[in-house]
Structure formats: C-alpha cells, structure tokens
Amino acid sequence: MVNGKQLKQIGLGVAANGLLDGAIEAYHYETPEIHNKFPFIRPIKYLPPVDDWLHMGIPGLVYLVARKKKKENGVKNVALGAFLYGAGMFIHHMVTWIHMDTMHPEWSPPTPWALEAQAATAGTPTGSKGALPSHPKPVNHNVLIV
C-alpha cells in the first residue's frame, strides 16, 4: 500500500519528468538546427523518437537500482513517478504514430520550421508571424460531438 509521503514522492517524479519533457520539447521546437538529430529521431517507423525512450528508460533504470536497496527511499518513489510519466507518453506517442502512419499515410508529421514557412506565406499575421495550421493536410478523424 502507498502512504501519503510515497504518493507525494511519486507525484514529484511525474511532475519533474513532465516539466523536463516539456522544456526539452520546447527547446527542440525553437531550435531548427537540432531537428532530426539525436535524440529527436525515430529509430523504427512505428515507435516514438529516442527522447521518449530516454524519458522512460532512465527513470526505469534508476527505479530498478533503487529497488534493490532493502530500506524505503525517496529516490525509488520519485523514479517510479518519472517512469510512469515516461511510459505513458511513450505509449501515447506510439499509438499516435501507428494511427497516423497506417490510417493516414498521406499525412506527415508537422515540422515546426515547415509550419512557420507555411504561416509566413499565409498572409494572416498574428503578431510577427502568420497563423500556424494544426495539420499540413486536413485529416478526418470521424469525431462525433455530442
């Protein structure tokens, strides 16, 4: 059973890995010269980029090492929380890539620099840049809104 202190430590791991992931993704988005370079590459077609593997794998290894210790420690719980975040994002991105690659082969993942170039020529300025489209091509997801 998980007590309140352990739950806070797990939550800290989830939040810390989420913030780190967000910061790395923002840096990737804003830095075109690192696009399609390690760790932002997909080694296998239907799997997420390597950065998602790292967000899951490193905390997983830390958790396994910390679990070997007999006494309870916060490192194990924080690593578990970080692993849970990383595993969730890994599964989410894997399902997204499989869906888009198999169900919508005409759709390619938007790249930030391509979207900026497309927005610059759109003629609809929002501030200093044009409006960014959500998809380069329309995708029908057959969503029923109730």
PEVENHU-V820356 format. One line per field, one symbol per residue. ss: DSSP state (A for helix, B for strand, O for the rest). psi: psi as a letter, one per 20 degrees, with the letter a starting at -180 (. if undefined). burial: b if it has 16 or more other C-alpha atoms within 10 Angstrom, else e. A space follows every 50 residues. Layout:
# PEVENHU-V820356
ss->???
psi->???
burial->???
This chain:
# PEVENHU-V820356
ss->OOOAAAAAAAAAAAAAAAAAAAAAAAAAAAOAAAOOOOOOOOOOOOOOOA AAAAAAAAAAAAAAAAAOOOOOOAAAAAAAAAAAAAAAAAAAAAAAAAAA AAAOOOOOOOOAAAAAAAAAOOOOBBOOBBOOOOOOOOOOOOOOOO
psi->qprggghhgghggggghggggggghggghinhiiqkqpjlqohpgjqrrh hhghhggghgggghghhhqhqpqhgggghgghgggggghggghggggggh hghmhipqpppghhgggghhihjnpncirrppqhqhqppojlpop.
burial->eeeeebebbbbbbbbbbbeebeeeeeebeeeeeebeeebbebeeebbbbb bbbbbbbebbebbeebbeeeeeeebbbbbbbbbbbbbebbeebbeebeeb beeeeeeeeeebeebbebbbeeeeeeeeebbbeeeeeeeeeeeeee
